[in-house]
Amino acid sequence: MLSLYSPSDTLLHGMIYYFNRTSHIFIQAKHLSLNMSVKIDNTTPEAAQSSSGNKFKIRIPISVKLALAITLLIVSGMATLGFIILENQKIVLTQQANDMGSTIAHQFANSAAEMVLSDDSLGLQTLTSNLLDSQQVKGAIIASEKGAPLASKGTYPALPIIKQRINTSLKSKSSSFEWSSTPTPDEIYLAYSSPIKFKQLTAGYVFITLSKQNMIRSLNNLRFVIIMITAFMSLIAIFLAFVMSKHLSQPIYNLVDASKAIDDGNYKFRLNERRNDEIGELAHAFNHMAHGLFQKSQVEDAFSRYVSSNVAQKVLQNLDEVELGGIHVTASVLFADIVGFTSISEKMPPDEIANLLNEYFTQISNIAQSHNGHIDKFMGDCAMAVFGVPEVTSDHSYNAVSCAISIQEKVKQLNQQRLKQKKIPVHFRIGVNTGVMVAGNLGSNDRMEYTVIGDPVNLASRLAGIAKSDQIIVLEEFYKQDSIKQRIEATQHKVIRVRGIKDEVSTWLVQGIKNTAHANTDVENTL
């Protein structure tokens, strides 16, 4: 018999990938250590050699860089915030002035409507004078429909400007504009106009003038306050920035020391940073990397002793528990043996035999995994699969027998392809059994494997031995389980005597999985 497979075949690619990943992390850590050592520690030979060619290059500590960056950030933020506040205040004051000016102009026009229609010059002049009693209004004028002044007082736009506004933008709606009383404006005014209407008739127009200096004065005062606050906060920011930068840069120096320790092979070195910020996350990531490298050094030893993929994953989670021993578990086991392998191997060259076994055993391994099981070992032309350990599953018996059915179906498909290729078909005989068995690490201290042993395992192997081509044989006790009988089609096979067992045992021949609807009805009736 050829023994082409070791139990680690299904795990090999995953472990190689794990080794490559952790090795890549180790290389990154090594480069990190070298680069940071050169940049930060100028006492090293590399730094001394580098500085010899750059004697006049100024070295700025990272704490100073952080302080300058933090200061610049705070000052820029304060300046931006001040600008936003100033612009927002400007908009608010302008809106308030426009609302007030438009309201006064509208009320002034309503009050002057009847006086304009009755040509009451004295009343218009009195109304205009009363309006200027308010300190906010600097001037007012009432003009006719053609722009002729009817009453005026104080400072107001020149008549050409008034006529231009009447002929262009005013007409039948209110408007506002800025103007100055001199060519070199010492004071800027805001003018608000409104038509004088009586029903649908436009009898004239009113213009009132408000000073913009109050708004400008308020904005200047606000600008001064913002500048003072920004300057004061900048001084505080500079002080705090240097304090924070010293605090923030210290973990970087600690990280350099840690990377040196990892470079020296001390994978147990850990950073003791207890911070709830990015520095803490960096320390956690570094410790996680160091833990991964430490695991790699242990996996190299565990990999030579553990053989199954899911068993190896279990081991990686409990590396401190790698020792000889076992426990009693209730699980199921499957043996799939190639019928007439000796005669087949005599007719084929070694490379074709290897390809044949690779093809079928790969499918068996995949099917076992899809049924929550794993390959325990490959023994020449026989595959042993285990269900229910190390990961406990309550339906391991059904998983095992349904896996056997899937294997025979897949083998049938592969044989059809081989026949089309004019190759020799391969047939399997399968034995499945369940019961209490010992599962654990068996072997020696320097060489062990995780496997199962016991009478149920031996009996499953003998069931596979008495099966014929394409048959799946189980014990009567196995088939009589509710979880099996309600879902699996089987016929009584024969009574056999098995070496090591006193009484004869009755066997059943598995035909397949029951119809889904029929199986569900059986389950409901049982419940």
Beta strands, then each sheet from edge to edge (+ up, - down):
strand 1: 137-144
strand 2: 149-154
strand 3: 175-180
strand 4: 188-198
strand 5: 201-211
strand 6: 325-338
strand 7: 373-379
strand 8: 382-387
strand 9: 428-444
strand 10: 447-453
strand 11: 472-475
strand 12: 488-496
strand 13: 505-513
sheet 1: 2+ 1- 5+ 4- 3+
sheet 2: 7+ 8- 6+ 9- 10+
sheet 3: 7+ 8- 6+ 9- 11- 13+ 12-
end
